[in-house]
Amino acid sequence: MSNDERLINIESDLTHLEQLVESLNQTIIEQDKVIQQLQSQVHCLTTGLESKEMDAIKGNVSKPPHYQ
C-alpha cells in the first residue's frame, strides 16, 4: 500500500469519525431537551401532589370546641 493510499484511507476514516461524533452530539442535544421536559413535568406533578396533600391535611384539622 502506497503512502497516498494510506493517506486517503486515514482521511476517509477521519471523515467517518467526524460524522459519527456530530451524530452523537445531536443525539445528546435531543436527549437533553427530553430530560429537561421530563424534569419540568416531574416538578409540576410534585408541586401538585404536595398542594393536594396540604389541602387534605388542612381539611382534616378541626378547631377545638372552645374556638367554634
Buried (B, 14 or more C-beta within 10 A) or exposed (E): EEEEEEEEEEEEEEEEEEEEEEEEEEEEEEEEEEEEEEEEEEEEEEEEEEEEEEEEEEEEEEEEEEEE
